[in-house]
Amino acid sequence: MLEKIQRNESVQHLHETAIDLVEEMGEQPQQRLNWFMEQTGESFGSVLLQVNAAARGLEVLADYGFDGEGVQAGTIGGSIPPDQEDKLTLVDELIQVAQECIAAEIEKGEDPQTIMGGLAVAIPAVINKLHLFADGNGRTSRMLRMVLRDGDQLETEKTRALIVKSGIEKYDTTPAAPVERAILLDIRRDNGTNSIVLEDDLFDDDIMIVEEQIKTLMVSYPELDRKIIKAYEDTSNFSESLRLLAKNQGLQGKVSIKNMLGRISE
C-alpha cells in the first residue's frame, strides 16, 4: 500500500521530468531521431539517471549512480543481469548498434515516427533487462518508451499509466506483438480517419458497467480477437483502431461499431 501511494505521488514529478526531457530532445519525430543519433553511452546514461531519480523520488546528486549490482531481473523465471562494471559498456554498445540500425532504416527511406516506434520497443526492453538500478528499472524503461515514441503527445494520464501499469498505454517493458505494434504505428502515421464518426450502437443504455460490456462482447462475438477485447477497455485506442479499419475498407461518414465488430469477427 505504501509503495502504491508513493508511486501515485510521483506522477507529477515524473511528468515534469518527461516534459523537460522532450524539450531537450524535441517534440517532433525527426527531432527525437536526430537527438538519439547524437547520443553516446555516457550521455544516454545521464538520461537514465535523470529518469530513474524521478521514478524513485530521489535527487541526482554528485554521488548518484547505477546501483543495481546483483539485482535479479524479474521474480518469476527472472534472469541475472551482467556484472555492474560491464553494464555501462553494454549501454554504450547498445547505443552504437541502435544508431547503425537507424542509419540503415533512414537509407531505406523509413519515416522518423516508424523508426522511433521501433526504437521505443527495443531500447527499453534491453535497459530493463540490464537492471542498472536497485529500484525503478521498470518505470525507467516504460518512461523511455513514452518519450521516445510519444514525445509529441505527452499527457499526465500517460505518465500515470506507466507507473500503475494499466490500460493500453501502459508502455510494457516487453515488446508488443508485431501485428499490434504495426497497427499502432499505422494509426500514428495516418491522420485521415478523423472524418469517420463512430456510431456507438454496441450496447443498450442499461449495460453501463465495463465488466458487463466485456462479458457481452465475448458472448456476442466469440470469434473476436482478445486483443480487441483488451483494447475496448481503452476507448481512444479502440476507436482509432475501428476508424482505421473502416477507412481501409473504404467506409466514410458514420460507421456502426456493431457492424464493424461483425466484420472483424468474421
VOPAKOL-342517 format. One record per residue (C-alpha): residue number from 1; x, y, z; residue in one letter. Coordinates in steps of 0.5 Angstrom, whole numbers, plus 500, padded with zeros to 3 digits. Example, Ala and Ser with C-alpha at 12.3 -4.5 7.8 and 13.67 -1.06 7.14 Angstrom:
2
<r><mivo>1</mivo><X>525</X><Y>491</Y><Z>516</Z><marpa>A</marpa></r>
<r><mivo>2</mivo><X>527</X><Y>498</Y><Z>514</Z><marpa>S</marpa></r>
END
This chain:
266
<r><mivo>1</mivo><X>500</X><Y>500</Y><Z>500</Z><marpa>M</marpa></r>
<r><mivo>2</mivo><X>506</X><Y>505</Y><Z>502</Z><marpa>L</marpa></r>
<r><mivo>3</mivo><X>509</X><Y>503</Y><Z>495</Z><marpa>E</marpa></r>
<r><mivo>4</mivo><X>503</X><Y>505</Y><Z>491</Z><marpa>K</marpa></r>
<r><mivo>5</mivo><X>502</X><Y>511</Y><Z>495</Z><marpa>I</marpa></r>
<r><mivo>6</mivo><X>509</X><Y>513</Y><Z>494</Z><marpa>Q</marpa></r>
<r><mivo>7</mivo><X>508</X><Y>512</Y><Z>486</Z><marpa>R</marpa></r>
<r><mivo>8</mivo><X>502</X><Y>516</Y><Z>486</Z><marpa>N</marpa></r>
<r><mivo>9</mivo><X>505</X><Y>522</Y><Z>489</Z><marpa>E</marpa></r>
<r><mivo>10</mivo><X>511</X><Y>521</Y><Z>484</Z><marpa>S</marpa></r>
<r><mivo>11</mivo><X>506</X><Y>522</Y><Z>478</Z><marpa>V</marpa></r>
<r><mivo>12</mivo><X>507</X><Y>530</Y><Z>477</Z><marpa>Q</marpa></r>
<r><mivo>13</mivo><X>515</X><Y>530</Y><Z>478</Z><marpa>H</marpa></r>
<r><mivo>14</mivo><X>516</X><Y>524</Y><Z>473</Z><marpa>L</marpa></r>
<r><mivo>15</mivo><X>511</X><Y>528</Y><Z>468</Z><marpa>H</marpa></r>
<r><mivo>16</mivo><X>515</X><Y>534</Y><Z>469</Z><marpa>E</marpa></r>
<r><mivo>17</mivo><X>521</X><Y>530</Y><Z>468</Z><marpa>T</marpa></r>
<r><mivo>18</mivo><X>519</X><Y>528</Y><Z>462</Z><marpa>A</marpa></r>
<r><mivo>19</mivo><X>517</X><Y>534</Y><Z>459</Z><marpa>I</marpa></r>
<r><mivo>20</mivo><X>524</X><Y>537</Y><Z>461</Z><marpa>D</marpa></r>
<r><mivo>21</mivo><X>527</X><Y>531</Y><Z>457</Z><marpa>L</marpa></r>
<r><mivo>22</mivo><X>522</X><Y>532</Y><Z>451</Z><marpa>V</marpa></r>
<r><mivo>23</mivo><X>524</X><Y>540</Y><Z>451</Z><marpa>E</marpa></r>
<r><mivo>24</mivo><X>531</X><Y>537</Y><Z>450</Z><marpa>E</marpa></r>
<r><mivo>25</mivo><X>530</X><Y>532</Y><Z>445</Z><marpa>M</marpa></r>
<r><mivo>26</mivo><X>525</X><Y>536</Y><Z>441</Z><marpa>G</marpa></r>
<r><mivo>27</mivo><X>517</X><Y>534</Y><Z>440</Z><marpa>E</marpa></r>
<r><mivo>28</mivo><X>517</X><Y>532</Y><Z>433</Z><marpa>Q</marpa></r>
<r><mivo>29</mivo><X>519</X><Y>525</Y><Z>431</Z><marpa>P</marpa></r>
<r><mivo>30</mivo><X>525</X><Y>528</Y><Z>427</Z><marpa>Q</marpa></r>
<r><mivo>31</mivo><X>528</X><Y>532</Y><Z>432</Z><marpa>Q</marpa></r>
<r><mivo>32</mivo><X>528</X><Y>526</Y><Z>437</Z><marpa>R</marpa></r>
<r><mivo>33</mivo><X>531</X><Y>522</Y><Z>432</Z><marpa>L</marpa></r>
<r><mivo>34</mivo><X>537</X><Y>527</Y><Z>431</Z><marpa>N</marpa></r>
<r><mivo>35</mivo><X>537</X><Y>527</Y><Z>439</Z><marpa>W</marpa></r>
<r><mivo>36</mivo><X>538</X><Y>520</Y><Z>439</Z><marpa>F</marpa></r>
<r><mivo>37</mivo><X>543</X><Y>520</Y><Z>434</Z><marpa>M</marpa></r>
<r><mivo>38</mivo><X>548</X><Y>525</Y><Z>437</Z><marpa>E</marpa></r>
<r><mivo>39</mivo><X>548</X><Y>520</Y><Z>444</Z><marpa>Q</marpa></r>
<r><mivo>40</mivo><X>554</X><Y>517</Y><Z>447</Z><marpa>T</marpa></r>
<r><mivo>41</mivo><X>553</X><Y>511</Y><Z>452</Z><marpa>G</marpa></r>
<r><mivo>42</mivo><X>556</X><Y>517</Y><Z>457</Z><marpa>E</marpa></r>
<r><mivo>43</mivo><X>550</X><Y>522</Y><Z>455</Z><marpa>S</marpa></r>
<r><mivo>44</mivo><X>545</X><Y>517</Y><Z>455</Z><marpa>F</marpa></r>
<r><mivo>45</mivo><X>547</X><Y>514</Y><Z>462</Z><marpa>G</marpa></r>
<r><mivo>46</mivo><X>546</X><Y>521</Y><Z>464</Z><marpa>S</marpa></r>
<r><mivo>47</mivo><X>539</X><Y>521</Y><Z>462</Z><marpa>V</marpa></r>
<r><mivo>48</mivo><X>538</X><Y>514</Y><Z>465</Z><marpa>L</marpa></r>
<r><mivo>49</mivo><X>540</X><Y>517</Y><Z>472</Z><marpa>L</marpa></r>
<r><mivo>50</mivo><X>535</X><Y>523</Y><Z>471</Z><marpa>Q</marpa></r>
<r><mivo>51</mivo><X>529</X><Y>519</Y><Z>469</Z><marpa>V</marpa></r>
<r><mivo>52</mivo><X>531</X><Y>514</Y><Z>475</Z><marpa>N</marpa></r>
<r><mivo>53</mivo><X>532</X><Y>519</Y><Z>480</Z><marpa>A</marpa></r>
<r><mivo>54</mivo><X>525</X><Y>522</Y><Z>478</Z><marpa>A</marpa></r>
<r><mivo>55</mivo><X>522</X><Y>515</Y><Z>479</Z><marpa>A</marpa></r>
<r><mivo>56</mivo><X>525</X><Y>514</Y><Z>486</Z><marpa>R</marpa></r>
<r><mivo>57</mivo><X>523</X><Y>521</Y><Z>488</Z><marpa>G</marpa></r>
<r><mivo>58</mivo><X>531</X><Y>522</Y><Z>489</Z><marpa>L</marpa></r>
<r><mivo>59</mivo><X>535</X><Y>528</Y><Z>487</Z><marpa>E</marpa></r>
<r><mivo>60</mivo><X>541</X><Y>527</Y><Z>482</Z><marpa>V</marpa></r>
<r><mivo>61</mivo><X>547</X><Y>529</Y><Z>487</Z><marpa>L</marpa></r>
<r><mivo>62</mivo><X>554</X><Y>528</Y><Z>485</Z><marpa>A</marpa></r>
<r><mivo>63</mivo><X>555</X><Y>521</Y><Z>488</Z><marpa>D</marpa></r>
<r><mivo>64</mivo><X>548</X><Y>519</Y><Z>485</Z><marpa>Y</marpa></r>
<r><mivo>65</mivo><X>550</X><Y>513</Y><Z>480</Z><marpa>G</marpa></r>
<r><mivo>66</mivo><X>548</X><Y>506</Y><Z>478</Z><marpa>F</marpa></r>
<r><mivo>67</mivo><X>547</X><Y>502</Y><Z>484</Z><marpa>D</marpa></r>
<r><mivo>68</mivo><X>544</X><Y>495</Y><Z>481</Z><marpa>G</marpa></r>
<r><mivo>69</mivo><X>549</X><Y>491</Y><Z>483</Z><marpa>E</marpa></r>
<r><mivo>70</mivo><X>547</X><Y>484</Y><Z>484</Z><marpa>G</marpa></r>
<r><mivo>71</mivo><X>539</X><Y>485</Y><Z>482</Z><marpa>V</marpa></r>
<r><mivo>72</mivo><X>535</X><Y>480</Y><Z>479</Z><marpa>Q</marpa></r>
<r><mivo>73</mivo><X>531</X><Y>482</Y><Z>473</Z><marpa>A</marpa></r>
<r><mivo>74</mivo><X>524</X><Y>479</Y><Z>475</Z><marpa>G</marpa></r>
<r><mivo>75</mivo><X>522</X><Y>475</Y><Z>480</Z><marpa>T</marpa></r>
<r><mivo>76</mivo><X>519</X><Y>469</Y><Z>476</Z><marpa>I</marpa></r>
<r><mivo>77</mivo><X>524</X><Y>466</Y><Z>471</Z><marpa>G</marpa></r>
<r><mivo>78</mivo><X>528</X><Y>472</Y><Z>472</Z><marpa>G</marpa></r>
<r><mivo>79</mivo><X>535</X><Y>473</Y><Z>469</Z><marpa>S</marpa></r>
<r><mivo>80</mivo><X>541</X><Y>475</Y><Z>473</Z><marpa>I</marpa></r>
<r><mivo>81</mivo><X>544</X><Y>482</Y><Z>469</Z><marpa>P</marpa></r>
<r><mivo>82</mivo><X>551</X><Y>482</Y><Z>468</Z><marpa>P</marpa></r>
<r><mivo>83</mivo><X>556</X><Y>485</Y><Z>473</Z><marpa>D</marpa></r>
<r><mivo>84</mivo><X>555</X><Y>492</Y><Z>474</Z><marpa>Q</marpa></r>
<r><mivo>85</mivo><X>562</X><Y>494</Y><Z>472</Z><marpa>E</marpa></r>
<r><mivo>86</mivo><X>560</X><Y>491</Y><Z>465</Z><marpa>D</marpa></r>
<r><mivo>87</mivo><X>553</X><Y>495</Y><Z>464</Z><marpa>K</marpa></r>
<r><mivo>88</mivo><X>556</X><Y>502</Y><Z>462</Z><marpa>L</marpa></r>
<r><mivo>89</mivo><X>560</X><Y>498</Y><Z>457</Z><marpa>T</marpa></r>
<r><mivo>90</mivo><X>554</X><Y>495</Y><Z>454</Z><marpa>L</marpa></r>
<r><mivo>91</mivo><X>550</X><Y>501</Y><Z>454</Z><marpa>V</marpa></r>
<r><mivo>92</mivo><X>555</X><Y>504</Y><Z>450</Z><marpa>D</marpa></r>
<r><mivo>93</mivo><X>555</X><Y>498</Y><Z>445</Z><marpa>E</marpa></r>
<r><mivo>94</mivo><X>547</X><Y>499</Y><Z>445</Z><marpa>L</marpa></r>
<r><mivo>95</mivo><X>547</X><Y>506</Y><Z>443</Z><marpa>I</marpa></r>
<r><mivo>96</mivo><X>552</X><Y>505</Y><Z>438</Z><marpa>Q</marpa></r>
<r><mivo>97</mivo><X>549</X><Y>499</Y><Z>435</Z><marpa>V</marpa></r>
<r><mivo>98</mivo><X>542</X><Y>502</Y><Z>435</Z><marpa>A</marpa></r>
<r><mivo>99</mivo><X>545</X><Y>508</Y><Z>431</Z><marpa>Q</marpa></r>
<r><mivo>100</mivo><X>548</X><Y>503</Y><Z>426</Z><marpa>E</marpa></r>
<r><mivo>101</mivo><X>541</X><Y>500</Y><Z>425</Z><marpa>C</marpa></r>
<r><mivo>102</mivo><X>537</X><Y>507</Y><Z>425</Z><marpa>I</marpa></r>
<r><mivo>103</mivo><X>542</X><Y>509</Y><Z>419</Z><marpa>A</marpa></r>
<r><mivo>104</mivo><X>540</X><Y>503</Y><Z>415</Z><marpa>A</marpa></r>
<r><mivo>105</mivo><X>533</X><Y>505</Y><Z>416</Z><marpa>E</marpa></r>
<r><mivo>106</mivo><X>534</X><Y>512</Y><Z>414</Z><marpa>I</marpa></r>
<r><mivo>107</mivo><X>538</X><Y>510</Y><Z>408</Z><marpa>E</marpa></r>
<r><mivo>108</mivo><X>532</X><Y>505</Y><Z>406</Z><marpa>K</marpa></r>
<r><mivo>109</mivo><X>527</X><Y>512</Y><Z>407</Z><marpa>G</marpa></r>
<r><mivo>110</mivo><X>523</X><Y>510</Y><Z>413</Z><marpa>E</marpa></r>
<r><mivo>111</mivo><X>520</X><Y>515</Y><Z>416</Z><marpa>D</marpa></r>
<r><mivo>112</mivo><X>522</X><Y>518</Y><Z>423</Z><marpa>P</marpa></r>
<r><mivo>113</mivo><X>516</X><Y>516</Y><Z>427</Z><marpa>Q</marpa></r>
<r><mivo>114</mivo><X>516</X><Y>509</Y><Z>425</Z><marpa>T</marpa></r>
<r><mivo>115</mivo><X>524</X><Y>509</Y><Z>427</Z><marpa>I</marpa></r>
<r><mivo>116</mivo><X>522</X><Y>512</Y><Z>434</Z><marpa>M</marpa></r>
<r><mivo>117</mivo><X>517</X><Y>507</Y><Z>435</Z><marpa>G</marpa></r>
<r><mivo>118</mivo><X>522</X><Y>501</Y><Z>434</Z><marpa>G</marpa></r>
<r><mivo>119</mivo><X>527</X><Y>504</Y><Z>438</Z><marpa>L</marpa></r>
<r><mivo>120</mivo><X>522</X><Y>505</Y><Z>443</Z><marpa>A</marpa></r>
<r><mivo>121</mivo><X>521</X><Y>498</Y><Z>443</Z><marpa>V</marpa></r>
<r><mivo>122</mivo><X>528</X><Y>495</Y><Z>443</Z><marpa>A</marpa></r>
<r><mivo>123</mivo><X>532</X><Y>500</Y><Z>448</Z><marpa>I</marpa></r>
<r><mivo>124</mivo><X>527</X><Y>500</Y><Z>454</Z><marpa>P</marpa></r>
<r><mivo>125</mivo><X>527</X><Y>492</Y><Z>453</Z><marpa>A</marpa></r>
<r><mivo>126</mivo><X>535</X><Y>492</Y><Z>454</Z><marpa>V</marpa></r>
<r><mivo>127</mivo><X>535</X><Y>497</Y><Z>459</Z><marpa>I</marpa></r>
<r><mivo>128</mivo><X>530</X><Y>494</Y><Z>463</Z><marpa>N</marpa></r>
<r><mivo>129</mivo><X>534</X><Y>487</Y><Z>463</Z><marpa>K</marpa></r>
<r><mivo>130</mivo><X>541</X><Y>490</Y><Z>465</Z><marpa>L</marpa></r>
<r><mivo>131</mivo><X>538</X><Y>493</Y><Z>471</Z><marpa>H</marpa></r>
<r><mivo>132</mivo><X>542</X><Y>499</Y><Z>472</Z><marpa>L</marpa></r>
<r><mivo>133</mivo><X>539</X><Y>501</Y><Z>479</Z><marpa>F</marpa></r>
<r><mivo>134</mivo><X>537</X><Y>498</Y><Z>485</Z><marpa>A</marpa></r>
<r><mivo>135</mivo><X>530</X><Y>500</Y><Z>484</Z><marpa>D</marpa></r>
<r><mivo>136</mivo><X>525</X><Y>503</Y><Z>479</Z><marpa>G</marpa></r>
<r><mivo>137</mivo><X>528</X><Y>500</Y><Z>473</Z><marpa>N</marpa></r>
<r><mivo>138</mivo><X>521</X><Y>498</Y><Z>470</Z><marpa>G</marpa></r>
<r><mivo>139</mivo><X>519</X><Y>505</Y><Z>471</Z><marpa>R</marpa></r>
<r><mivo>140</mivo><X>525</X><Y>508</Y><Z>468</Z><marpa>T</marpa></r>
<r><mivo>141</mivo><X>524</X><Y>503</Y><Z>462</Z><marpa>S</marpa></r>
<r><mivo>142</mivo><X>517</X><Y>505</Y><Z>461</Z><marpa>R</marpa></r>
<r><mivo>143</mivo><X>518</X><Y>512</Y><Z>461</Z><marpa>M</marpa></r>
<r><mivo>144</mivo><X>524</X><Y>512</Y><Z>456</Z><marpa>L</marpa></r>
<r><mivo>145</mivo><X>519</X><Y>508</Y><Z>452</Z><marpa>R</marpa></r>
<r><mivo>146</mivo><X>514</X><Y>514</Y><Z>453</Z><marpa>M</marpa></r>
<r><mivo>147</mivo><X>518</X><Y>520</Y><Z>451</Z><marpa>V</marpa></r>
<r><mivo>148</mivo><X>522</X><Y>516</Y><Z>445</Z><marpa>L</marpa></r>
<r><mivo>149</mivo><X>515</X><Y>514</Y><Z>442</Z><marpa>R</marpa></r>
<r><mivo>150</mivo><X>510</X><Y>519</Y><Z>444</Z><marpa>D</marpa></r>
<r><mivo>151</mivo><X>514</X><Y>526</Y><Z>445</Z><marpa>G</marpa></r>
<r><mivo>152</mivo><X>509</X><Y>530</Y><Z>442</Z><marpa>D</marpa></r>
<r><mivo>153</mivo><X>503</X><Y>527</Y><Z>445</Z><marpa>Q</marpa></r>
<r><mivo>154</mivo><X>505</X><Y>527</Y><Z>453</Z><marpa>L</marpa></r>
<r><mivo>155</mivo><X>499</X><Y>527</Y><Z>458</Z><marpa>E</marpa></r>
<r><mivo>156</mivo><X>499</X><Y>527</Y><Z>465</Z><marpa>T</marpa></r>
<r><mivo>157</mivo><X>495</X><Y>520</Y><Z>464</Z><marpa>E</marpa></r>
<r><mivo>158</mivo><X>500</X><Y>517</Y><Z>460</Z><marpa>K</marpa></r>
<r><mivo>159</mivo><X>505</X><Y>518</Y><Z>466</Z><marpa>T</marpa></r>
<r><mivo>160</mivo><X>500</X><Y>515</Y><Z>471</Z><marpa>R</marpa></r>
<r><mivo>161</mivo><X>499</X><Y>509</Y><Z>466</Z><marpa>A</marpa></r>
<r><mivo>162</mivo><X>507</X><Y>508</Y><Z>466</Z><marpa>L</marpa></r>
<r><mivo>163</mivo><X>507</X><Y>508</Y><Z>474</Z><marpa>I</marpa></r>
<r><mivo>164</mivo><X>501</X><Y>504</Y><Z>475</Z><marpa>V</marpa></r>
<r><mivo>165</mivo><X>502</X><Y>499</Y><Z>469</Z><marpa>K</marpa></r>
<r><mivo>166</mivo><X>494</X><Y>499</Y><Z>467</Z><marpa>S</marpa></r>
<r><mivo>167</mivo><X>491</X><Y>501</Y><Z>460</Z><marpa>G</marpa></r>
<r><mivo>168</mivo><X>493</X><Y>500</Y><Z>453</Z><marpa>I</marpa></r>
<r><mivo>169</mivo><X>498</X><Y>506</Y><Z>454</Z><marpa>E</marpa></r>
<r><mivo>170</mivo><X>502</X><Y>502</Y><Z>460</Z><marpa>K</marpa></r>
<r><mivo>171</mivo><X>508</X><Y>502</Y><Z>456</Z><marpa>Y</marpa></r>
<r><mivo>172</mivo><X>510</X><Y>495</Y><Z>457</Z><marpa>D</marpa></r>
<r><mivo>173</mivo><X>518</X><Y>494</Y><Z>458</Z><marpa>T</marpa></r>
<r><mivo>174</mivo><X>517</X><Y>487</Y><Z>454</Z><marpa>T</marpa></r>
<r><mivo>175</mivo><X>516</X><Y>489</Y><Z>447</Z><marpa>P</marpa></r>
<r><mivo>176</mivo><X>509</X><Y>489</Y><Z>444</Z><marpa>A</marpa></r>
<r><mivo>177</mivo><X>506</X><Y>484</Y><Z>439</Z><marpa>A</marpa></r>
<r><mivo>178</mivo><X>509</X><Y>485</Y><Z>432</Z><marpa>P</marpa></r>
<r><mivo>179</mivo><X>502</X><Y>486</Y><Z>429</Z><marpa>V</marpa></r>
<r><mivo>180</mivo><X>499</X><Y>490</Y><Z>435</Z><marpa>E</marpa></r>
<r><mivo>181</mivo><X>505</X><Y>495</Y><Z>434</Z><marpa>R</marpa></r>
<r><mivo>182</mivo><X>504</X><Y>495</Y><Z>427</Z><marpa>A</marpa></r>
<r><mivo>183</mivo><X>497</X><Y>497</Y><Z>427</Z><marpa>I</marpa></r>
<r><mivo>184</mivo><X>499</X><Y>503</Y><Z>433</Z><marpa>L</marpa></r>
<r><mivo>185</mivo><X>504</X><Y>505</Y><Z>428</Z><marpa>L</marpa></r>
<r><mivo>186</mivo><X>500</X><Y>506</Y><Z>422</Z><marpa>D</marpa></r>
<r><mivo>187</mivo><X>495</X><Y>510</Y><Z>427</Z><marpa>I</marpa></r>
<r><mivo>188</mivo><X>500</X><Y>515</Y><Z>429</Z><marpa>R</marpa></r>
<r><mivo>189</mivo><X>502</X><Y>516</Y><Z>422</Z><marpa>R</marpa></r>
<r><mivo>190</mivo><X>495</X><Y>516</Y><Z>419</Z><marpa>D</marpa></r>
<r><mivo>191</mivo><X>491</X><Y>523</Y><Z>420</Z><marpa>N</marpa></r>
<r><mivo>192</mivo><X>486</X><Y>521</Y><Z>415</Z><marpa>G</marpa></r>
<r><mivo>193</mivo><X>481</X><Y>518</Y><Z>420</Z><marpa>T</marpa></r>
<r><mivo>194</mivo><X>478</X><Y>524</Y><Z>423</Z><marpa>N</marpa></r>
<r><mivo>195</mivo><X>473</X><Y>525</Y><Z>418</Z><marpa>S</marpa></r>
<r><mivo>196</mivo><X>470</X><Y>518</Y><Z>420</Z><marpa>I</marpa></r>
<r><mivo>197</mivo><X>465</X><Y>518</Y><Z>426</Z><marpa>V</marpa></r>
<r><mivo>198</mivo><X>463</X><Y>512</Y><Z>430</Z><marpa>L</marpa></r>
<r><mivo>199</mivo><X>456</X><Y>511</Y><Z>432</Z><marpa>E</marpa></r>
<r><mivo>200</mivo><X>456</X><Y>508</Y><Z>439</Z><marpa>D</marpa></r>
<r><mivo>201</mivo><X>451</X><Y>503</Y><Z>438</Z><marpa>D</marpa></r>
<r><mivo>202</mivo><X>454</X><Y>497</Y><Z>441</Z><marpa>L</marpa></r>
<r><mivo>203</mivo><X>450</X><Y>497</Y><Z>448</Z><marpa>F</marpa></r>
<r><mivo>204</mivo><X>444</X><Y>498</Y><Z>450</Z><marpa>D</marpa></r>
<r><mivo>205</mivo><X>443</X><Y>504</Y><Z>455</Z><marpa>D</marpa></r>
<r><mivo>206</mivo><X>442</X><Y>499</Y><Z>461</Z><marpa>D</marpa></r>
<r><mivo>207</mivo><X>449</X><Y>496</Y><Z>460</Z><marpa>I</marpa></r>
<r><mivo>208</mivo><X>454</X><Y>501</Y><Z>463</Z><marpa>M</marpa></r>
<r><mivo>209</mivo><X>459</X><Y>497</Y><Z>467</Z><marpa>I</marpa></r>
<r><mivo>210</mivo><X>465</X><Y>496</Y><Z>463</Z><marpa>V</marpa></r>
<r><mivo>211</mivo><X>466</X><Y>489</Y><Z>466</Z><marpa>E</marpa></r>
<r><mivo>212</mivo><X>459</X><Y>487</Y><Z>464</Z><marpa>E</marpa></r>
<r><mivo>213</mivo><X>460</X><Y>490</Y><Z>457</Z><marpa>Q</marpa></r>
<r><mivo>214</mivo><X>466</X><Y>486</Y><Z>456</Z><marpa>I</marpa></r>
<r><mivo>215</mivo><X>462</X><Y>480</Y><Z>458</Z><marpa>K</marpa></r>
<r><mivo>216</mivo><X>457</X><Y>481</Y><Z>453</Z><marpa>T</marpa></r>
<r><mivo>217</mivo><X>462</X><Y>483</Y><Z>448</Z><marpa>L</marpa></r>
<r><mivo>218</mivo><X>465</X><Y>476</Y><Z>449</Z><marpa>M</marpa></r>
<r><mivo>219</mivo><X>459</X><Y>472</Y><Z>448</Z><marpa>V</marpa></r>
<r><mivo>220</mivo><X>456</X><Y>476</Y><Z>442</Z><marpa>S</marpa></r>
<r><mivo>221</mivo><X>463</X><Y>476</Y><Z>438</Z><marpa>Y</marpa></r>
<r><mivo>222</mivo><X>466</X><Y>469</Y><Z>441</Z><marpa>P</marpa></r>
<r><mivo>223</mivo><X>471</X><Y>470</Y><Z>435</Z><marpa>E</marpa></r>
<r><mivo>224</mivo><X>473</X><Y>477</Y><Z>437</Z><marpa>L</marpa></r>
<r><mivo>225</mivo><X>481</X><Y>477</Y><Z>438</Z><marpa>D</marpa></r>
<r><mivo>226</mivo><X>482</X><Y>478</Y><Z>445</Z><marpa>R</marpa></r>
<r><mivo>227</mivo><X>487</X><Y>484</Y><Z>444</Z><marpa>K</marpa></r>
<r><mivo>228</mivo><X>481</X><Y>488</Y><Z>441</Z><marpa>I</marpa></r>
<r><mivo>229</mivo><X>477</X><Y>486</Y><Z>448</Z><marpa>I</marpa></r>
<r><mivo>230</mivo><X>483</X><Y>489</Y><Z>451</Z><marpa>K</marpa></r>
<r><mivo>231</mivo><X>483</X><Y>495</Y><Z>447</Z><marpa>A</marpa></r>
<r><mivo>232</mivo><X>476</X><Y>496</Y><Z>448</Z><marpa>Y</marpa></r>
<r><mivo>233</mivo><X>478</X><Y>498</Y><Z>456</Z><marpa>E</marpa></r>
<r><mivo>234</mivo><X>482</X><Y>504</Y><Z>453</Z><marpa>D</marpa></r>
<r><mivo>235</mivo><X>476</X><Y>508</Y><Z>449</Z><marpa>T</marpa></r>
<r><mivo>236</mivo><X>482</X><Y>512</Y><Z>445</Z><marpa>S</marpa></r>
<r><mivo>237</mivo><X>486</X><Y>506</Y><Z>442</Z><marpa>N</marpa></r>
<r><mivo>238</mivo><X>479</X><Y>502</Y><Z>441</Z><marpa>F</marpa></r>
<r><mivo>239</mivo><X>476</X><Y>508</Y><Z>437</Z><marpa>S</marpa></r>
<r><mivo>240</mivo><X>482</X><Y>509</Y><Z>433</Z><marpa>E</marpa></r>
<r><mivo>241</mivo><X>483</X><Y>502</Y><Z>431</Z><marpa>S</marpa></r>
<r><mivo>242</mivo><X>476</X><Y>502</Y><Z>429</Z><marpa>L</marpa></r>
<r><mivo>243</mivo><X>476</X><Y>508</Y><Z>425</Z><marpa>R</marpa></r>
<r><mivo>244</mivo><X>483</X><Y>506</Y><Z>421</Z><marpa>L</marpa></r>
<r><mivo>245</mivo><X>480</X><Y>499</Y><Z>419</Z><marpa>L</marpa></r>
<r><mivo>246</mivo><X>474</X><Y>503</Y><Z>417</Z><marpa>A</marpa></r>
<r><mivo>247</mivo><X>478</X><Y>507</Y><Z>412</Z><marpa>K</marpa></r>
<r><mivo>248</mivo><X>482</X><Y>501</Y><Z>410</Z><marpa>N</marpa></r>
<r><mivo>249</mivo><X>475</X><Y>498</Y><Z>408</Z><marpa>Q</marpa></r>
<r><mivo>250</mivo><X>473</X><Y>505</Y><Z>404</Z><marpa>G</marpa></r>
<r><mivo>251</mivo><X>468</X><Y>507</Y><Z>409</Z><marpa>L</marpa></r>
<r><mivo>252</mivo><X>466</X><Y>514</Y><Z>410</Z><marpa>Q</marpa></r>
<r><mivo>253</mivo><X>462</X><Y>518</Y><Z>415</Z><marpa>G</marpa></r>
<r><mivo>254</mivo><X>458</X><Y>515</Y><Z>421</Z><marpa>K</marpa></r>
<r><mivo>255</mivo><X>460</X><Y>508</Y><Z>422</Z><marpa>V</marpa></r>
<r><mivo>256</mivo><X>457</X><Y>503</Y><Z>426</Z><marpa>S</marpa></r>
<r><mivo>257</mivo><X>461</X><Y>500</Y><Z>432</Z><marpa>I</marpa></r>
<r><mivo>258</mivo><X>457</X><Y>494</Y><Z>432</Z><marpa>K</marpa></r>
<r><mivo>259</mivo><X>457</X><Y>493</Y><Z>424</Z><marpa>N</marpa></r>
<r><mivo>260</mivo><X>465</X><Y>494</Y><Z>425</Z><marpa>M</marpa></r>
<r><mivo>261</mivo><X>466</X><Y>488</Y><Z>430</Z><marpa>L</marpa></r>
<r><mivo>262</mivo><X>462</X><Y>484</Y><Z>426</Z><marpa>G</marpa></r>
<r><mivo>263</mivo><X>466</X><Y>485</Y><Z>420</Z><marpa>R</marpa></r>
<r><mivo>264</mivo><X>472</X><Y>484</Y><Z>425</Z><marpa>I</marpa></r>
<r><mivo>265</mivo><X>470</X><Y>477</Y><Z>428</Z><marpa>S</marpa></r>
<r><mivo>266</mivo><X>468</X><Y>474</Y><Z>421</Z><marpa>E</marpa></r>
END
